[in-house]
Amino acid sequence: KKVVKEGEMQKKDENTRQQRLARDGIFLLRKEKEEEEEIVLCDGALRFVADLSRQFEDRRRQLLLQRQKIQLEIQQGKMPCFLKETKQIREDKTWKIDKIPHQS
């Protein structure tokens, strides 16, 4: 009978989990695992996040590129455009915001 240390059993369980997830095209990228690291997301939650990523990744990247372009334009002095739908709010003299909080 072979005696298996607890750490070796956890490593085996984690390898099995990674193999299961890999079959679904999910690969966990992280730094070296700590001894006491716990699993935060179950396999089902990881599959859900992976599905969201597959569905929205292209659009997410497009939006990030658009955001970088707009930021560059602002840094070059171009003022951002405001939506026509919000014009009455911007021109409403009774509309106010609180003071900016002081940072410690």
C-alpha positions, 0 to 999 in steps of 0.5 A: 500500500502506497502512502500519499502525502496530503500535498501530493493528493492535492496536486493530483486533484488539481492536475485532474481538474486542469485536465478536465478544464483543458478538454473544454478549452479552458486553461488556467494561467497563474503564478506558482501555486501556493501550498495553502491556495484554495480554489475560488471558482468551481469548474462550472463558474470557470466554464461560464466565464470562459463562455462569456470570454468566447462570446464577447472577447472580440467586442471587448478588444474593439471597445478597448482600442476605441477607448485608447483612441479617444484617450489619445485624442483627449491628450492631444487637446480634442474635447470629447463629444457629448450625447445630444440626449443629455444636452438638457441635463448639461444646460439645466442650471439647477443640476448640481453635484457634491464637492469633490472629496479630499484625499488623505 
